[in-house]
Amino acid sequence: MNESEIMVRYSNDNEGIIMLKDIIDLGVSKQYCLEFLKKNNYKRITRGLYIYTDLWIDYFYVLSYKYSKAVFFHESPSYLLDMSDREPLYYLVTLPYGYKVNHLTK
C-alpha cells in the first residue's frame, strides 16, 4: 500500500479528520502528508489536526484533542448528552492547577 492509499484510508476511517502524528506512525513521511493535505483541500484546525474543508468543525472534539485533561462542565455536558437543544455559547472547561491556559481563551 502506498502513502496516498494510506492517507485516503485513514481519512475515510476517521470521517475526514487527519491527525498528523497518527499518519507519521503509519509510515507516511511528514512532507508527503503535508503535500497531500494541501492538494486535497484539508484545513488546519490546530497543530497536528486537519479536517476536510466540507466538514463541520466539532469544537468539542478540537478542545478535547488540544487539551486532553480538560473536563467540560455547566451547559457543555448537557448539550453533549442531548439534554439541551442549543449549542452553548461558551465552552466551559476546568483544567488541573498549573495547566497553561493562555491559548485557551483564543
Secondary structure, 3 states (H helix, E strand, C coil): CCHHHHHHHHHHHCCCEEEHHHHHHCCCCHHHHHHHHHHCCEEEEECCEEEECCCCCCHHHHHHHHCCCCEECCHHHHHHCCCCCCCCCCCCEECCCCCCCCCCCC
